[in-house]
């Protein structure tokens, strides 16, 4: 009895503690009045976006709101003491304004709590020294500001060097690489968006060779992959996009000369770099699993050009908008592929051998191609395929090659093009006996119905409908 009495008391105490904790949390999370009349507030966000503001509003004391959004206005100056009453703010977004000056004491009162500052798409001509006062700043974005290389202040960059892990900069007017980036010695993510320089110095990444994991360089005048890449010991993601002066000759293999890099780099993007052949860099980068080559003028992918990729771990390949007129036969050599994206090309047909050997393929996207014909045995090897997207194509009937896709869970067909008649009774039979979990998107041309509903409602009334049918047996299993 005594034990039971104590046990009940303990449960009562724990219940009251839980109630008090919940009440305490709710009181902390409850937002007070919005600290600026021109703005709206919700869920810890002060929203001053798109208010046609020419000046930053006067803020009243606040201890609740964590994010301040002042983007997309006409603000041209960030005065001293502007944010001193916003004691809870951790993120400040002032991008897409006309800011040309951030006064030195602009962030006074917020020195210890601001982690993210977005000043991108403004008119700054120098990196604001006021940022040096932010003791815990983690993420800084000053993309698309006319800041030249010499205007990234040495002392300011030194002050933020121990805390910044994500840094974004670059503009069309940037003519050289800022040497003061070397102070960012804990940098994990670097984005360079814009630059009229043609090369990078060999020590461009000095100071963060052992910390950088994600590097994005886009919209520059670079004529080759930077040799400085070879110094990045822990890089795992590299996006080098929209650098139109690269071309095939600019894909320099010595840029990947670091043996440690070869084992860590898993994602590469060379989108819109004016390539005409499948790059041979995979000869050395054997750990790459995701490769993006969209918007290059490949036109075709030869056996020779893809030979170096054989035996790699590539399981995702994107060849969107590459002017391809057919499925490259050489891709069948990439037997580890799980996702293949061929959208936005000029492919008109699938032949029986196009996906030969791709037993591991799970996702195939071919939307927005003038696809008209799919041979009956095109998908015979795709025993693991789960998603097939042929939307925005010229396919008018459900391809009979789908009979082989017993693992398919999502089929995306064109809108208002599919011929829905009793001729597709086989599809209903296939779904009932071989693939009960298949979901179909797409609509009929011959009747006001989507394909899925037509199969469920109308096909059972067809004279040639039979409830069961045998599945196609193959020697392959997923």
ZAROZA-968715 format. One line per 3 residues: number of its first residue (from 0); for each residue x, y, z of C-alpha. Coordinates in pm, whole numbers. Example, Ala and Ser with C-alpha at 12.3 -4.5 7.8 and 13.67 -1.06 7.14 Angstrom:
0) 1230:-450:780; 1367:-106:714;
//
This chain:
0) 0:0:0; 281:240:96; 469:165:-225;
3) 155:228:-428; 94:556:-245; 446:683:-322;
6) 417:569:-680; 94:764:-726; 252:1075:-570;
9) 546:1052:-806; 314:1029:-1106; 120:1334:-983;
12) 440:1536:-941; 564:1438:-1288; 228:1537:-1437;
15) 244:1885:-1280; 606:1931:-1388; 508:1843:-1747;
18) 223:2095:-1735; 452:2369:-1603; 714:2293:-1869;
21) 450:2310:-2142; 317:2638:-2007; 668:2777:-1990;
24) 737:2679:-2350; 412:2827:-2472; 487:3154:-2295;
27) 835:3170:-2447; 697:3090:-2794; 415:3343:-2780;
30) 492:3640:-3000; 426:3988:-2873; 311:4291:-3074;
33) 477:4334:-3411; 778:4564:-3353; 718:4776:-3666;
36) 392:4930:-3785; 477:4886:-4153; 537:4512:-4114;
39) 340:4199:-4035; 444:3929:-3793; 383:3557:-3756;
42) 569:3249:-3639; 869:3441:-3509; 912:3630:-3839;
45) 897:4005:-3884; 785:4037:-4244; 870:4369:-4410;
48) 909:4229:-4762; 771:4411:-5065; 648:4710:-4861;
51) 793:4971:-5096; 1012:5094:-4811; 1283:5351:-4878;
54) 1408:5341:-4517; 1431:5072:-4254; 1136:5105:-4012;
57) 1176:5215:-3653; 1157:4900:-3443; 1015:4875:-3092;
60) 1160:4643:-2825; 1121:4274:-2902; 1236:3951:-2739;
63) 1053:3697:-2953; 1105:3735:-3327; 1400:3543:-3471;
66) 1390:3637:-3841; 1373:3985:-3996; 1277:4009:-4364;
69) 1341:4347:-4528; 1411:4217:-4877; 1267:4349:-5203;
72) 1230:4714:-5104; 1407:5038:-5200; 1629:5080:-4893;
75) 1964:5245:-4970; 2127:5273:-4626; 2152:5072:-4303;
78) 2207:5335:-4030; 2373:5297:-3691; 2166:5134:-3413;
81) 1893:5032:-3658; 1828:4692:-3500; 1916:4761:-3137;
84) 1570:4670:-3002; 1535:4341:-3192; 1703:4139:-2922;
87) 1578:3801:-3045; 1670:3834:-3413; 1908:3570:-3545;
90) 1858:3610:-3920; 1850:3939:-4113; 1749:3945:-4479;
93) 1800:4275:-4663; 1862:4139:-5011; 1724:4294:-5329;
96) 1736:4658:-5220; 1951:4954:-5325; 2186:4946:-5026;
99) 2517:5119:-5085; 2617:5173:-4722; 2601:4979:-4395;
102) 2714:5207:-4113; 2970:5072:-3868; 2733:5045:-3569;
105) 2436:4915:-3769; 2428:4587:-3576; 2499:4725:-3230;
108) 2295:4532:-2974; 2289:4219:-3192; 2660:4135:-3181;
111) 2618:3795:-3018; 2295:3656:-3167; 2294:3717:-3545;
114) 2396:3402:-3734; 2272:3475:-4086; 2301:3799:-4285;
117) 2181:3831:-4646; 2287:4151:-4825; 2285:4004:-5175;
120) 2163:4194:-5483; 2241:4544:-5357; 2480:4825:-5448;
123) 2759:4775:-5196; 3102:4866:-5329; 3289:4736:-5024;
126) 3238:4453:-4778; 3074:4621:-4475; 3314:4655:-4181;
129) 3006:4646:-3955; 2990:4270:-4017; 3312:4237:-3819;
132) 3115:4323:-3504; 2897:4011:-3536; 3073:3771:-3303;
135) 2883:3456:-3402; 2804:3521:-3768; 2782:3192:-3955;
138) 2632:3259:-4299; 2699:3572:-4509; 2561:3639:-4857;
141) 2686:3941:-5054; 2631:3806:-5406; 2558:4053:-5683;
144) 2716:4359:-5521; 2985:4553:-5711; 3253:4472:-5452;
147) 3599:4437:-5607; 3867:4204:-5478; 4050:4473:-5279;
150) 3733:4581:-5099; 3699:4269:-4885; 3859:4439:-4586;
153) 4151:4247:-4435; 4068:4320:-4072; 3695:4250:-4111;
156) 3759:3918:-4282; 4000:3829:-4003; 3738:3907:-3736;
159) 3477:3677:-3891; 3725:3407:-3988; 3660:3183:-3688;
162) 3280:3169:-3719; 3178:3190:-4087; 3107:2848:-4236;
165) 2898:2957:-4537; 3009:3248:-4757; 2850:3368:-5084;
168) 2986:3645:-5305; 3055:3743:-5666; 2937:3981:-5936;
171) 2996:4063:-6301; 3227:4346:-6196; 3460:4128:-5987;
174) 3789:4121:-6180; 4012:3922:-5942; 4000:3668:-5662;
177) 3985:3823:-5311; 4300:3714:-5128; 4143:3792:-4788;
180) 3921:3484:-4818; 4215:3300:-4661; 4097:3421:-4320;
183) 3780:3205:-4339; 3948:2907:-4181; 3632:2717:-4084;
186) 3458:2755:-4420; 3243:2458:-4521; 3035:2607:-4806;
189) 3159:2861:-5063; 2947:3004:-5345; 3098:3225:-5615;
192) 2826:3371:-5837; 2975:3596:-6103; 3325:3706:-6191;
195) 3499:3849:-6496; 3832:3680:-6412; 3968:3412:-6646;
198) 4173:3208:-6401; 4207:3153:-6028; 4539:3166:-5840;
201) 4682:2827:-5733; 4629:2924:-5367; 4271:3049:-5414;
204) 4138:2818:-5143; 4426:2863:-4901; 4309:2877:-4541;
207) 4016:2638:-4580; 4164:2349:-4779; 4085:2113:-4494;
210) 3730:2234:-4418; 3553:2311:-4748; 3296:2048:-4843;
213) 3069:2226:-5092; 3196:2457:-5367; 2980:2636:-5625;
216) 3135:2849:-5901; 2893:2985:-6161; 2847:3265:-6413;
219) 3217:3348:-6444; 3459:3403:-6732; 3683:3116:-6626;
222) 3831:2926:-6919; 3921:2609:-6728; 3852:2420:-6409;
225) 4070:2579:-6138; 4388:2386:-6062; 4340:2502:-5702;
228) 4070:2232:-5671; 4346:1979:-5618; 4413:2132:-5275;
231) 4063:2069:-5135; 4106:1757:-4925; 3746:1707:-4809;
234) 3535:1842:-5098; 3231:1623:-5158; 3007:1851:-5374;
237) 3131:2058:-5668; 2895:2269:-5885; 3062:2444:-6177;
240) 2769:2582:-6380; 2695:2845:-6645; 3063:2912:-6715;
243) 3025:2947:-7090; 3393:2983:-7178; 3493:2640:-7045;
246) 3417:2401:-7329; 3569:2055:-7358; 3928:2181:-7342;
249) 3863:2351:-7009; 3785:2030:-6821; 4138:1986:-6688;
252) 4207:1651:-6525; 4501:1787:-6316; 4240:1991:-6126;
255) 4144:1664:-5960; 4497:1550:-5891; 4460:1513:-5515;
258) 4425:1143:-5428; 4220:1225:-5116; 3979:1430:-5327;
261) 3925:1132:-5555; 3775:929:-5274; 3552:1203:-5127;
264) 3395:1387:-5422; 3048:1238:-5473; 2853:1506:-5666;
267) 2962:1704:-5973; 2759:1950:-6176; 2889:2088:-6507;
270) 2564:2246:-6625; 2567:2484:-6922; 2946:2486:-6964;
273) 2946:2457:-7342; 3055:2091:-7343; 3014:1881:-7656;
276) 3145:1545:-7534; 3086:1341:-7221; 3373:1452:-6991;
279) 3643:1199:-6911; 3702:1322:-6557; 3520:1016:-6415;
282) 3829:819:-6510; 3980:949:-6188; 3675:1037:-5978;
285) 3561:686:-5903; 3346:779:-5601; 3113:1018:-5784;
288) 2751:908:-5750; 2562:1211:-5890; 2652:1376:-6220;
291) 2469:1673:-6379; 2552:1769:-6738; 2233:1959:-6828;
294) 2216:2227:-7098; 2533:2126:-7280; 2542:2060:-7654;
297) 2627:1691:-7630; 2400:1583:-7917; 2531:1230:-7871;
300) 2730:1031:-7617; 2979:796:-7776; 3113:468:-7638;
303) 3458:624:-7628; 3353:927:-7426; 3167:724:-7165;
306) 3421:445:-7135; 3595:622:-6847; 3273:620:-6645;
309) 3237:243:-6658; 3294:91:-6317; 3219:411:-6127;
312) 2951:446:-5862; 2734:688:-6065; 2370:617:-5976;
315) 2218:952:-6083; 2280:1107:-6426; 2105:1416:-6558;
318) 2128:1500:-6930; 1847:1754:-6956; 1841:1985:-7256;
321) 2151:1837:-7422; 2016:1829:-7781; 2000:1449:-7773;
324) 1795:1294:-8056; 1799:940:-7915; 1886:758:-7596;
327) 2266:722:-7597; 2338:351:-7632; 2662:394:-7441;
330) 2462:463:-7125; 2383:93:-7101; 2740:50:-6979;
333) 2652:244:-6662; 2492:-52:-6492; 2479:119:-6149;
336) 2236:391:-6266; 1926:433:-6050; 1805:770:-6181;
339) 1829:891:-6542; 1687:1228:-6649; 1659:1289:-7025;
342) 1397:1565:-7013; 1391:1857:-7257; 1572:1682:-7544;
345) 1468:1585:-7898; 1418:1211:-7855; 1143:1071:-8078;
348) 1161:698:-8007; 1268:429:-7762; 1415:120:-7924;
351) 1435:-228:-7773; 1804:-199:-7683; 1805:157:-7544;
354) 1801:54:-7177; 1975:-278:-7209; 2149:-388:-6890;
357) 2005:-112:-6667; 1864:-356:-6414; 1908:-113:-6124;
360) 1732:185:-6284; 1450:310:-6059; 1358:653:-6202;
363) 1338:743:-6569; 1234:1092:-6684; 1176:1166:-7052;
366) 920:1447:-7028; 914:1733:-7276; 1053:1530:-7566;
369) 876:1474:-7901; 856:1104:-7810; 617:918:-8043;
372) 717:552:-8033; 820:301:-7766; 913:-47:-7888;
375) 731:-335:-7717; 1042:-472:-7542; 1207:-141:-7458;
378) 1172:-192:-7083; 1251:-562:-7065; 1560:-507:-6844;
381) 1406:-238:-6621; 1283:-478:-6357; 1344:-228:-6074;
384) 1188:78:-6240; 956:261:-5999; 885:592:-6175;
387) 840:654:-6547; 769:1011:-6660; 677:1061:-7027;
390) 460:1370:-6975; 460:1644:-7239; 547:1395:-7511;
393) 362:1287:-7826; 274:940:-7697; -93:871:-7775;
396) -135:519:-7645; -18:340:-7334; 310:166:-7432;
399) 280:-212:-7419; 640:-224:-7298; 495:-141:-6955;
402) 401:-510:-6926; 758:-570:-6808; 743:-313:-6526;
405) 600:-505:-6234; 788:-278:-5986; 649:44:-6136;
408) 466:259:-5879; 421:587:-6074; 345:630:-6444;
411) 313:984:-6577; 147:1003:-6919; 69:1306:-7139;
414) -237:1521:-7072; -535:1499:-7312; -351:1274:-7558;
417) -401:913:-7455; -642:709:-7666; -878:555:-7412;
420) -1068:266:-7567; -1118:-103:-7502; -783:-158:-7673;
423) -610:-82:-7342; -792:-360:-7157; -453:-530:-7122;
426) -340:-243:-6895; -625:-305:-6651; -545:-676:-6650;
429) -178:-602:-6589; -261:-377:-6293; -495:-632:-6135;
432) -274:-936:-6163; 83:-802:-6184; 101:-453:-6035;
435) -175:-355:-5793; 12:-50:-5656; 58:139:-5982;
438) -59:503:-5986; -121:665:-6324; -124:1038:-6408;
441) -246:1156:-6748; -577:1207:-6926; -768:1074:-7225;
444) -811:1238:-7562; -1119:1040:-7661; -1320:1089:-7343;
447) -1338:1344:-7063; -1158:1135:-6805; -817:1078:-6661;
450) -655:749:-6757; -667:602:-6408; -1044:653:-6375;
453) -1105:522:-6725; -926:199:-6640; -1124:157:-6318;
456) -1470:257:-6441; -1496:186:-6814; -1258:-100:-6892;
459) -1446:-363:-6681; -1744:-304:-6914; -1544:-387:-7225;
462) -1649:-717:-7394; -1290:-840:-7407; -1221:-776:-7036;
465) -1100:-1070:-6831; -1034:-1036:-6460; -703:-1220:-6458;
468) -417:-1252:-6698; -71:-1402:-6675; 227:-1180:-6602;
471) 529:-1173:-6826; 799:-1388:-6675; 1160:-1284:-6710;
474) 1478:-1432:-6570; 1556:-1097:-6408; 1444:-992:-6062;
477) 1481:-662:-5883;
//
